[in-house]
Amino acid sequence: MNQAKPQPRIEQLTEKKFIGQRIEMSLVNNKTHQLWSQFVPKINKIQNRISEDKISMQVYPPNYYKQFNPSNEFEKWAIVEVLNFDLIPNNMETYIIQEGTYAVFDYKGSSSNPSIFQYIFSEWIPNSPYVVDDRPHFEVLGENYKNNDPNSEEEIWIPIKAK
């Protein structure tokens, strides 16, 4: 990375409700583009949105990072946060993220550059008082998110618990 090593803020997330779509994929068989291409045209059908932010969420099987293999499958979600589940559009699903502790990294750079994740999992986590917790990982894609643009900004939320 060509900038100072980012230090996260530690946040206590309260329970949050989401509506969106998911797909099974692996890092080797990345279907992120396919997922978002299907989801984005339907976002306006989702009522009770809390913000304009889009969320990219990964739900990994237990021990995904302990036995890391880029061909291991996980669920990738394209979601938005909602107030309630009163109206769920066709072909969409709900997800509730339970409360918990997260390390939140403010990242500026291309979403196709994996160096921030290499730093988080190979440097920051091992040298922190935390381990990765078995809860969803997600990225908040706010108004300054520009996909593969080097000036894109997003928040990376990594679930953690004390060692």
ABEGO torsion letter per residue (X at the ends): XABBBBBBBBBBBBBBBBBEBBBBBBAABBAAAAAAAAAAAAAAABBGBABABBBBBBBBBBGAAABBBAABBBBBBBBBBBABAABBBBGBBBBBBBBEBBBBBBBBEBAABAAAAAAAAAAAAAABABBBBBBBBBBBBBAABAEABAABBBBBBBBBBBX
